[in-house]
């Protein structure tokens, strides 16, 4: 099977600053001029719609890079993927196994995407056999785990035998090509907005994607910089696998991605996807984002019904007010709005939470998936009136 063109997601700063910049990872990229984008099936057994299925969840909601043909999850087989996630049909079926996904496809899919993000970052023995089966059926592999399949002798042999390619999304460049932080990001003439959260796997990427889209719809040139594997797989043009980058270079690599985004796009706003939570003791990603992006503003994502940290039952979730205080104490920035993850919430509970937090925090609050997306744009316009002027001029 021919391999689709690839996107070179690089953290190259403008050439005048660093002529030796190299690409970070190569990801499959359908020819954007083609009417037939690359096709993919997404594996998410027993996790679709759940926290560990966030890569599959994100691809069903948004993908610039692939046409998703089906999702594999025997527990939801027979349902529409969009209905499982958001109660709205997407036309993407959920099927019981790889054989069913291949049989349902009109033509052989181009890619098999591993759509789960387990805390271990590794494949189970059963999952390894599923990936090998996909390769034996001629599918290229997109892997977002910390385990690099392209370096595994068994997977390398299967790749060569079947003439397919393995794309390890989290595989960073060699250390000699990584960037140290310079501070140049703070000199960019565009606004920088980071979407952070009170926990991991809470919807930061989804909110960042929606915010970017809404701003563009309103005449603002907004570009998103991804910091995790799902955003990169979805097709975000700029970004890095932050949690796979050596800590000494995290701030510099993020800064370099933002400098490149500005050099190429000249945006009014750069939206930076958050990772983890600044208050979370198991993750340091948010600290690197606040340092590397030097955001002018932060939008905070929170799940009101989540009582404990994801994967950490002994850690109670922080209150939004406490997280806001921590962010604004740690970094020279301001939190301009709160967005809600409505997991396990009824419509009335969502409405109550929005009203409650707006009163408590004295800032705009919305649920980006079920509530007002226009409210997201208003957060930016209230904080930065010049963006409203740009929007009105473009109307």
C-alpha positions, 0 to 999 in steps of 0.5 A: 500500500502506498504511504500517504504524504507526511506532515513534518511537524517541527519546532523549527524557529525562523531560519534566521534564528536557527538554521540547524532546526530539524523535524520532530516527528513525521505523521501521515498527512492526506493530500489536502488537494485530494477529494479522497483523504486518507482513511483510518479505523480507530481501535478503542476496545472497552474505552470509547467514550471513557477517559482512556479513550481520549484519542479515539474520542477526539478523532471522532469529534475532529480530524483534519488528517483522516476520514474515520471509517469506524471505531473498534469497541465491542462494548458499544458495537452497533452504535453510532460513535457520535451518539456515544460521545455527544448524543449526535450522530456522526455517521461513524459506526462502532464495530466489534473487532478489526475483522468487522471494521475491514469487512464494513469498509468499502475499500481497504483503510489506509491506517490503523490508529491506536486510539487509547491513552492508558496511564501505562503508555504501553500495549498489552499482549492482546493489543500487540497481536491486534496491531500485528493483525492490522499490519498483516492486513496492509494497514499503516500504524499510527501509535500515540503511546510512549512505547515506540513500536518502530523500534520493536524487532517484532513490529519492525519485521511485520512492517517490512514484511507487509510494506507498511509504515509505523508512525510513533507520534510521541517519538521526539527528535535527537537531543542535539536538535532540541531547543532551549528556551530563549524568551523570544515567545514573549516578544511575539506581537500576537495574543497567546491563550493557554487552555489549562485544566484542574486535572488530566484528560478533562477536555483541554484539547477539545476546548482549545480546538473549539476556541481556535475554530470559533475565533477563526469563524469570527474573523480572528486569525487563530492558530492552535499549537498542540502539546499532546499526541491526540492533537498531533494525530488530529492534524494540528499543524504545529506542536510537540509531544510535550510529555515525551520531551526531556524536561530541560527542553520542554519550554524551549521546544514549545516556544520554538513551535509557537515561533514557527507558527507565528512565522508561517501564519502571522496569527492574531492569536495562538491557542496552546493546548494544556496538559495535566494540571499545575496542581497535579503532583504527578505531572509537570506539563502545565508548568512547562506550558506556562513557562514556554508559552508565556501566555497572556491569558488562560482559560481553565477547564473543570469537571464539576462532578469529578470528585477525584483526580483521574487514575488517582482515587486518593487525590481530591479534585481542586476547586477552580478558585484554588487552581486559578490562584495557583496559576496566577501566582505561579505565572504572570498571566490571568485566567479569563474564563472557565469551561466545563466538562459535563461528564455525568451531568444533567442539563440542569446541573450544567446550567446550575454550574455555569451560573454558580461559577460565574457568580463565584469567580466573576468571569465568563463560564460555558460548556464548549460541547453542549453550551454556548461556543460564542461565550468562548469567543467572548472570553477573548474579546472581553480580555483583549478588546483589540480582538473584538475590533478585528472581528467587527472589522471582518464582519 
